[in-house]
């Protein structure tokens, strides 16, 4: 009997640098994660970055997983290669899949300078050239002196990139498009700023056949080397969509057909997400950015958000089989460039919205669970998330009946299935509390229901038609389950 899936993003932006024990901590936490109901863990980029403190998105060497003395240390910010492999092994022992964050749109902190011709482009319209061609010097040669030729003999040079952002000669920062045969921005990318191929650092040119061949070779080497179960692709709207589609098909064709992929396409345009899914042949999931922003708006509206619209224009509504739902992540957390933090009071409602519904693959953010160090420590919500995860694992099954019919108070019922026959009833309010009549099925007539969150201490008796009048406090969520089921020992529940 299938168990409801839960992804856990096991990092936040402000984790420790040189003394980080993330891989060790993850190994030690594997059993706890499995007991919580986690079925997949998304880990940060495991590759050597620009320095020992690099969060992982300033990619230097995709083949260095914390094994070679490069860029100031042997290990990455999160640990050594040996520690990484031990963490993956531990997670697999507890039947948890591992998805690694993969950054393929740029490389950073090259080993040597090179001279080549460029033109400057308008940052707000990268198709608009604003200078004549001229020579610059930039750090575009990657020789990997600490690794040498181990795993790959490929060395990167300026011809493998389409743009850079720094001229060493005059220390000027701008967006420089590299000139040459078959150069120029890639197509199949987001149209923001005219063409959003360029994001940062040295922009990888996927029109170059040597680049395409090398990345494909690296991907197959990496999955065989680590045994991971999936990729979370960073910044996919900046990479040619056909290249991404073909890379996915190659990995599934030559490594494993059930290899999992999810892409970060940060956009509030449902049309853009629809187009992207079509262009890649629906080969991967996407994060439901619009649902996140709906929750952000609800949390900051002072109680005036219309909760009937919480799923409007969302991926989970339009393409439920391709949506990874989330409340917050490392990019939306405070101080980050995409900051759109869901206010703490709404977090329990948000996690109920992703964990207790039928559609979507819900993701728990490390910072929401364990807290964020940051400039100021932000408390996590471990206790309430644990409760919601328990309900998802053991009760949130079967038909979903919605009561999304009030501006402040909404609810839904999960009717249960053969293995989990009693289901659950969920009610939440972003304004004044109240109550809602919901039907939990005639199988539950006469049953007594209790609120597993503990926000309500009263108990509800279901009438002969299966109806119950379920209350909810102001700005809270309550999850109602048969009281006699809740009192059972969890070890006796169906964990299949």
URFENRA-V461443 format. One line per field, one symbol per residue. ss: DSSP state (a for helix, b for strand, c for the rest). psi: psi as a letter, one per 20 degrees, with the letter a starting at -180 (. if undefined). Layout:
ss: ???
psi: ???
This chain:
ss: ccccccbbbccccccccccccaaaaaaaaaaaaaaacccbbbbccccbbcccccccccbbbccccccccbccbccbccbcaaaaaaaaaaaaacccbbbbbbcccbbccccbbbbbbbbbbbccbbbbbccccbbbbbbbbbcccccccccccccbcaaabbbbbbbccccbbbbbbbcccccccccccccccccccccccbbbccccaaaaaaaaaaaaaaaaaacccbbbbccaaaccaaaaaaaaaaaaaacccccbbbbccccccaaaaaaaaaacccccbbbcaaaaaaaaaaacccccccaaacccccaaaacaaabbbbcccccccccccccccccaaaaaaaaaaaacccccbbbbbaaaaccbcccccbcccaaaaaaaaaaaaacccbcbbbbcccccbbbbbbcbcccccccbbbbbbccccbbbbbbccaaacccbbbbccccccccbbcccccbbbbbbccccbbbbbbaaaacccaaacccc
psi: pqqpqpqoolrrhkqqdhjqkghghgghiggggghhjpippoqrpjqpahriipiiimpgoiioklhqnqkirgrahiargghghhggggghhkkpqppqppojirqqlrhqqqprqrqqqphiniiopjrqqrqrprmjpoimhhhcjphpippqahijqiqrjpohgjkqpropppqrpkrrqqakrqjqkgpkgpgrboppojiphhgggghgggghgghhhhkrirpopqlhijqphhggghgghgghhifphjpqppqonnqjohgggggggghjklirrqpnhhgghghgghhjjkjjpoiijhjpkqhhhhmhijpoqqgrahhiqqirhkplppqhhighgghhhhhjrhqqoqpppghhgirpfahpppqalgghhgghhggghihmraqpoqlmjqhhorrrppirahimiibrpppqpjcqrbrppqpjqhhjpiqpqqohhjhpirqpppaijjqqoprqrpkrqpopqphhghiqphiiroj.
